[in-house]
Amino acid sequence: MNQRIIYLIATLSLLVMSCSKTSFETEQELLDYIQDEANGYIQKKTIKDVDFSLLYKPTDLLVSKDIQGAKEAVNVTALRDQYDNYLYFNLSISHNNQELLNTIPKNRHEFGQMVQQLSFGMRDKITLHTKSKETIEMMDFVYPRMYGMSSATTILLVYPRDEEKLKEEFLYLKIKDLGIGTGEVKFKIPTEILYQQPIVTFEN
């Protein structure tokens, strides 16, 4: 099968998937949908009493946040185009239903080391790649300090949307041991969720 036929098949598949997107009237309905593990947008693992969850954030979840915070009318199409250039994942890690900083460090030195790692070192700890080992470089990550007010340490991971690499069936996200005794943690992400992401039917 030549390259042109493969490209046409891939294009048609994407068109079919885009036409079958699940739609919701509100952000909360979309959020409820993606937080159901059966729908493939969130994955959870527990290793040595440490709970990990990885949530893919669809474009319209981000668009909805911008619309809520806007003081004037916004262009939904323009916002979607802006966010569609990237992949957004929420990585949450908790120990005993608390943030890592609340339970893992044994002294002030370990606490400082973990703060430094979470704030500045996650590019070295997390990798996203294809089955053929092509790496998608992390563009940015955001770790908001919650000062014990949350039940988990949550980090927003941002990657460029590399369509060539998304042609493979799965992506693989790996988290090196963060000094919490879990070893390397792996998530297998079906790329179909990146194309079939649910939408919100925003009012014009």
DAFEN-V142385 format. One record per residue. RES is the residue in one small letter. BURIAL is I if it has 16 or more other C-alpha atoms within 10 Angstrom, else O. Layout:
res;burial
RES;BURIAL
RES;BURIAL
This chain:
res;burial
m;O
n;O
q;O
r;O
i;O
i;O
y;O
l;O
i;O
a;O
t;O
l;O
s;O
l;O
l;O
v;O
m;O
s;O
c;O
s;O
k;O
t;O
s;O
f;I
e;O
t;O
e;I
q;O
e;O
l;I
l;O
d;O
y;I
i;I
q;O
d;O
e;O
a;O
n;O
g;I
y;I
i;I
q;I
k;O
k;O
t;O
i;O
k;O
d;O
v;I
d;I
f;I
s;I
l;I
l;I
y;I
k;I
p;I
t;I
d;I
l;I
l;O
v;I
s;I
k;O
d;O
i;I
q;O
g;O
a;O
k;O
e;O
a;O
v;O
n;O
v;I
t;O
a;O
l;I
r;O
d;O
q;O
y;I
d;I
n;O
y;O
l;I
y;I
f;I
n;I
l;I
s;I
i;I
s;I
h;I
n;O
n;I
q;I
e;I
l;I
l;I
n;I
t;O
i;I
p;I
k;O
n;O
r;O
h;O
e;O
f;I
g;O
q;O
m;I
v;I
q;O
q;I
l;I
s;O
f;O
g;O
m;I
r;I
d;O
k;O
i;I
t;I
l;I
h;I
t;I
k;O
s;O
k;O
e;O
t;O
i;I
e;O
m;I
m;O
d;O
f;I
v;O
y;I
p;O
r;I
m;O
y;O
g;O
m;O
s;O
s;I
a;I
t;I
t;I
i;I
l;I
l;I
v;I
y;I
p;O
r;I
d;O
e;O
e;O
k;I
l;I
k;O
e;O
e;O
f;I
l;I
y;I
l;I
k;O
i;I
k;O
d;O
l;I
g;O
i;O
g;O
t;O
g;O
e;O
v;I
k;O
f;I
k;O
i;I
p;I
t;I
e;I
i;I
l;I
y;O
q;I
q;I
p;I
i;I
v;I
t;O
f;O
e;O
n;O
